[in-house]
């Protein structure tokens, strides 16, 4: 290879006459290639210039770019925006999703991917290292303890094990948030408790005096949902609501969550391992994998995905 081929300065004393020994056909092809390269570079430059001009024209300020100028999505009741969270290792990285009024968003994923952690972020039991969590358009990170409690009262939480107070009757369990956070009279509380128990298909007269130990697993879950609904919450959060239940009871809880969405327009965020149940109840599904959202869309879109990981995760569902 010559010095000129290596990018070294050309020898000023070297002859500029063309190499007469070169094949005329090779010379012609070389010239055509150089001409094509010049034309291609000019076209690329024109495209880059056109894109810059178009972007500058579209920058009217009406739309807020993300993440440079973050802000809540209009109309979203729950939103995570580019959230990072780590303990001794990264848990969530650049996680974003939103749930709008009347939607049921089911978060699925392998064990240990941070599904339940997202619920703790929404409840402000945890705060992200980066990013924002919005509830009804409000960034909840800077809220005081009292303000955070007020936000939580707008949400109902159903825990994986129902988390009923063992020493309290069904009535006392469902009435607990009403006594703690409202000024309702005893008669109003009794009426509200019976209303919520009836909504979850439990006969108040039959269960109201029972202790949790006297209830089946499915009944405990339904009492937990009734307690979560007691404050007429617009938002319900569920952590593995069908875990440990038989198929028939799983169907009952799934239909109940769908009933809340259909009849009361409740917005639900559900963490679940149960893909069959998730596909029945969800308006949208978020798949957590590798610390971020691998998929977000409708159950139909997920089922139709050609992504190898999603196909393996669904396992031929």
N, C-alpha and C positions, 0 to 999 in steps of 0.2 A: 504494500500500500504506500502511495506517495505521501509526502508531507502535506500536500494540498488536500488529499483525501482525509487526513487526520485533523483538518481544521487549522493547520499552520499557515502563516502568511505566505502568499505566493512569492516566488523568486522574481524580483523586478527585472532581472536580466534574462529571464526565461523567454523563449520565443512564444508569441501569441498566435503563431500560425497553426492552423488545425493540423492534426496528425493525419498526413496523407495516406498513412498505411491503414487507417481505420476503415472498417467496412462501411460503405455509404448507407446501407440499410440500418446498421446499429446507430449511426449518427442521427439518422432521421427519427428513429424510435426514441432515442434519448431526448431529442428536442421536443417531441410530442409529449413525453412524460413530464418534462419541465414545464411545458405550457399548461398541461392539465393541472399540475400542482399549483401553479400561480392562479389559475382560474378557481380552483377549489378553495384556496386560502382567501381569495377575494369574496367568494360567496359566503364563507363562514363568517367573515368580518361583517358583511352586510346583514346577515341573520342576527349576529350579536347586537349590532347597532339597532336593528329594528325592535328586538326584544326590549332593550333598555328604553327606547323611546315609548314603547307601548306601556311598559310598567310605570314610567313617569307620568303618562297621561291618566292611568287608572288610579293613581294614588290621590284620591279625593278626600280621604279621611273619614268616609262614611263607614267603612269596615275596619274593625280593629285587628291589625295583624297579630299573629301569635307566633312565638311567645314574647316578641319585643314589647308589645303593649297589651298585656293580658287583661281579661275581664270576663264576667260571667256571661254565659250564653243566655240570650233572651228567652224567657219562659221556662227554663230548666229549674226543676225543684232541687235536684241534687247534681252536683258536678265536681269531678276531680279534674284538675288541669295541670298536666305535666308534673305529677307528684313523684318525688323521690323519698324513700325512707330506708334507713339502715339501722341495724343494731350492732351486733358484732360482725355482721355481713350484710350486704345489700339485700333488701327484701322487695322493694318496688323501685322501678326506674322508669321515669317518663310515662307514668300511667295517666291516661285521660279517658274519661267517659262521662256521659250525662244521662239523666233520667227525667222525662217530662211528665206532666200531670196525666194520671191514669195509666201509666206504663208499668209493666212488670219486667224489671231487668234482673236476669239471673246470671250470677257470676260463677263460672265453673273453672276447673283446673285441677291439676294433680295436687296431692297433699303437700303442704309446706310452701305453696306458691304465693301466699299472702292474701287469700280470699277473705278470711275473717278479719284480717288486719284492715281491709278497706272499710269494714263496718265500724271499727274503732276510730278510724279517721273521720268518718261521717258524724259519729257521736262526739267527736273531739275528746275522746279518751286518749288519743295519740295526736301529735302534730307532725306534719311532714317536714323533712329536712329542706326540701325545695318544693316549689309549686304551691297550688292553692286548693282549698276545699270550700265550695260554696253550698250553702243551704238556702234555698229560696232567694238566690241572687246575692247573698251576703257572705263575704269572706269570714269564716268563723275563727281563723287563727288569732286575730287580735282581741277577741272577746274576753271579757272578764269572767271569773268563775260563775257569778250570778247570771250574766248574759248567756253563758254557755248552757246553764241549766234551763233557761227559758227556751233556747233552741231545741233542747232535747225533749221538752214537753210537747213539741209539735210532731214528735216521732214516737212510734210504738216499737218496742224491741221484743222479739221472740227468740229466746235462747235455745241452744241445741238440746239441752236437757229440760226445757220448760222453766227451770229455775223457780219453781213455786216455793213459798215459805212452808216448810213441813208442818209447823205448829199452828198454821192458820187454816181455816176452812176455805172452801172454794169461794164463798161469798167474800170473806175477808181478803183473800188474795186479789180478786178482781177489783174490790173496793179500795185497795191500798193506794194506788196513784190518785184516786179521786179525793181521798181524805188528806193526802199529803200536799196536793197541788191545786185544789179547787176550794171554793166556798159553798159547795152544794150542801143542801140540808140532808138529813138522814133519809127522808122519804125520797128525795131526788136521787141519792146515791143508790138506794135499793132498786128504784125503777131502772136506772142506768145499768146496774149489774145484771138484772134479769133480761134486759134488752140485748145486751152483748152475749149472754149465755145462749139465748134463743137464736141469735144470729149464727153462732157456731154449732148449731144443732144439738145443744144440750138442754134437757128439760130442767129449768131452774129448781122446781120443787123436789126433784130427785137428787140433785147434786149439790145444792147450795150449802148444806151442812156437812158435807163429806170432807175428810182430810185428803191431801194428795196421795197418801199411802193407800187409800181405798180406791184409787182411780187406775184405769188402764193407761198404757203409754199414750195411746191416741187421745184419750180424754184429757190427760195432762197437757198435751200439745194444744188442744182446743181451748182449755182454760187459759193457757199462756197467751194464745191469740186474743181471747176475750179481754184479758188484762191489758195487752198492748193496745187494743182498740178503745179502752175505757175513756180516754180523753178525746175521743173522736179525732184521732190523729190523721193528718193528710198523708203521712209517710209511714210505711211499715218496713222494718228491717228484720230479716229472718236469717238465723244462722243454722243451717242444716235442719230445716223444719221436718223433713221426713226421715232423718237418720234413726235407725234402729226400729223402724215400724214395719209391720207386715204389709204385703202388697195392697190389701183392701184398705187398710188404714192410711197408707200412703196416698191412695187415690182420694180418700176423704179429705185429707189435708190439702192436697193439690187443688181439688175443686173448691175448697173454702178460700184459698188465696185468689183463685180466679173469680169467685163470687164477690170478694171485696173490691176487686178491680172493676168488675162489671156493674155492680149495683151501687157502690159508694164512690167510684172513681178514685180509689186509693192508689197512690204510687208506691210500688213495692220494690225493694232491693233484696234479692234472695241469694244467699250463698248455698250452693248445693253440689253434691257429688252425683246426684241422681239424674242422669241424662234424660231418661224417659219422662220423668216428672218435669224437668226443666223445659223440655220441648213442648209439653202440654200447656204449661202456665205462662211461658215467657212471651212478651212482645219483642224483646231483644235479649241476646246472649252476649256476654263478654267472657272470652277465654283468656285466662292468665297463664302465661308460660314464659320461662326465662326472665322473670321479674317484670314483665310488661304485658300489655294487651296484645295477644297474638291474633285475635279475631274479635270483631264487634259487628253484629248484624242480627237479622231475624233468624229464627230456627230454620226456616226454609233455605236461607242463604248459607247457613252453616252446613246443612245436610248436603247441599249441592257443591260445596267447596272441593277443589281438587288438591288442596294443600295436603301433603303427605302426613304432617304431624296431626292435622285435624282429623284426617281419615283414621289414623291410628288411635287417636284419643276417643273418637266415637265408637271404635271397635265394631264397625258394621251395623251400627244402630239403624 
